[in-house]
């Protein structure tokens, strides 16, 4: 059975937001020359205060990880969505909707993970420049809540597709 997951307007908006978030993650790299040989924060304690410092090259780490994550998840969504570990039984009746929900969930997760990377990397840069003094835990908590709520809502939506399972 050949299946093609069609992208809706909502899917395109999420993809555009993900690309924008990815560009936001790379933003501090355009200003690396402003740092000269200054140290940048590379670790925070539970209160959002800096407790580790590193070289300015550390600002490359999160954007590169975000780019690898973006490419990997995009490829998974396009070519390998049938091999995901779905928690509902896939039948001919619900396959298209389950696969669509799974791919949509990954698109949202991709967006939230890249937003987290972008926020942290831009905060690293702002602290190194002296414009901020700590990582705002409220923003990180909101982004992680979005991440987990996405998984929960898509889990519930996928469970609703079980009504299409034919009982033998």
Phi, psi and omega in degrees: 000115178270132184226143179233123179277115180277138177272129177271176176301318179301318179297319178296321179296317179296319178296317178296319177296322179295318179294320177297318178296323178295317177296323177298324178295325180277350185307315181299336182293336178288345183244019181300327180296337178289342184272344185051241180249028180289155177274148177241150179292143176228004176202146179234150173276184184295340180267004179085009179269144181292129174229015175206140182233152180211182179290161182293340176296343178298335179295346177281336188300304183294319176298320179293319176297320179296319179295315177298317179298316180299312181296315182298311182293323178297318178293320176300315181295326185277319190245335189240022184296337180284343182264005176296159178269090181277145182266008174237156178286132180270125176237173177297331183283327184249359186303310183298316181290322179293316179296320179296317179296318180298317179292319179296320179298317179296325177297316178294318179298320178301315180299311183294320179295317180292324175298320178297312178301316181296315180297314182295316181294320178290329176289321173308310183295316182297322178291319179298327179277353179084013181272340178226163180237349181203165175275126182285106183296331180299317179296316180296318179296317178300315181295319178291325175297318176300320179298310183285326176294325175301312179297318181296310183295323178287329174298313179296317180298322180290324178298329180294338180285348181294343179295345179272358180286130180273122178282129179266000000 
